[in-house]
């Protein structure tokens, strides 16, 4: 195992403890200018998220209505009633973004897929880095003011639904995740830099609890003029 990855996993609760759990639940509040660009406004209502830890699967409640939820896997996205009645679904959902750019409008299933793949990625980080087919390497460190952050470049296989196949994760001296860089392929591939502001701990596991995503400039710095996506994570429980 990559030496930096081994230390990062330990700092986030350890691989053995992670493997002892099957799911993580959390309350999510998401908003930001990106949703307005897509014509898919997200209100500030809290939503309950469940992420499966050893397969790419997630659900998100209160989507479109209080009695509806998202059911996400890379192969299928669905919006359904709590009693299981299907409101709408789409197989091979990533294909429906072909030709999309940053301002291309989204329908509810586009928005549902984005929520599913993004939130699964965030709550599975960094332990998703040891899943089958995922490859990691340490790249050049990043200087952030007086701090030096170590960087893991992660290569995801096409079978995993996530922002893009190559993503960079920046860790500070405490091995906490401070930044996450990627391209948003389902919206034309624009470059993004996501900053982590706070951490939380639950059941011996540690993860970022406040995420703020911005477009990324040619100097590799986040452009702070417009907040693209804001995510607050609370009431976390592993089981």
Helices and strands as residue ranges (DSSP letters): H 3-11, H 15-19, E 23-31, H 33-37, E 47-52, E 57-61, E 68-73, E 76-81, E 86-91, G 93-97, H 108-124, G 127-130, E 135-144, E 147-155, E 166-171, E 177-184, G 185-187, E 190-202, E 205-215, E 229-238
